[in-house]
Amino acid sequence: MIRKTFFHFPAILLLCSALFFTTAVQTNFAAETSKPILADVQTGTVTIKRIGRMSFAPNGVLLIADIGSGAVIAIETGDAGPVSKLKSRVNDVDKKIATALGVSTTDLSIADMAVSPESGMIYVSAIRKTDNTSAIITFDANGKLTIMDLTDTRFVRVPLPVGEGSQIRAISGVEYTDGRVLAAGQSNEEFSSKIFSLPLPLTHGKSGDAFSTETYHVAHGRWETRAPIQSFIPYNEGGQDYVVGSFACTPIAKFKVTDIAKDSKIKGTSVVELGSGNRPIDMFTYEKDGKQWLITNTDRFHHEKRPLGPSQYWGVRIDMSYLSSSKINADAARRDVSKQTGPAGIEVVEALFYVRHVAKLNNREMVVLRDNKGAMDLEVKELP
């Protein structure tokens, strides 16, 4: 029997994106599970006004961006493993979710996908457009669909910090890292692109600090402060915290967030340009053959002008050593948009053609939600 709980929020704002990152390994959840993640935990029904991106912190804590209330919600899912990955492809995921929500696929929007690194359970956030209602759906190893019942839930809600008279227009990512949770978004201020730092443990009702960002946009040839971050990952390198993320037309940059003063501006360093006309969607890093790689999947929204492969949805992997390059900003490395590979260490990933969302399962595999001739399929694929 499917358990149903829905959350009301306005239609999701479509955004441009921006790319930021660093050269270290992602936080090891196994080493962090002894640290407290949440404090002043509430029990009851979770209300989400307008759901956004999702990701996982240790101990099965699901982080959710609530754009409608300008907050991050952290939920104790109890999803602790052991890992049991999806056994076989699930066809027509969108139709199955739509049926469970009582609508057709034309009245359904899939907002995001996350995978629990501790159990392999797949989480999908979906929107019923007929009444702006949202739900969080899980798929287990057998492909069984369940709509989460959040009427009796342990959670905390953390408001994002904004200046007097300001408001959050979008929250485009939320990620756990050692010592803090980072969120990215956009406000209505002059320097509108923001990174938010929320200290651990996440405490119900307690906020954190906000930083404005400025990035050199390689394709545009200028510094920009308004392009909203769409997708990002936190990193720690040499004891220093950084952010990796993405914005349209795809410069890749790194932002140091350790020891930044409250309300200050962070100036990024662009190191790679993936090509104009692209909007990154998801990203993660993995290790293979002693190297660190970044994966990002992309919506080539001007695909008719820049043909590459069979789909406007494609993906690329990038050697993380580019982050330490001395060639930055206007001199940053540029992907050869006419070829599958080039320069060295930057290559198109064929397994990401048609993929609308992708999430890391482990250093060998990823979970993809793929557009299959208008329907959405869910499957596990090998990493390149």
Secondary structure, DSSP 8 states (H G I E B T S, - for coil): ------EE---------EEE--SS----HHHHTTS--EES-EEE----SSEEEEEEETTTEEEEEETTTTEEEEEE-----------S-B--HHHHHHHHHTS-GGGEEEEEEEE-TTT--EEEEEEETTTTEEEEEEE-TT--EEE---SSEEEEEEE----TT--EEEEEEEEEETTEEEEEEEESSSS-EEEEEEESSEETT---EEEEEEEEETTTTEEES-----EEEEEEETTEEEEEEEETT-EEEEEE-TT--TT-EEE-EEEEE--TT-EEEEEEEEEETTEEEEEEEEE-TTTTTS--SS-SEEEEEEEGGGGG-S--GGG-EE--TTSSB-STTEEE-GGGTTEEEEEE-SSSEEEEEEEETTEEEEEEEE--
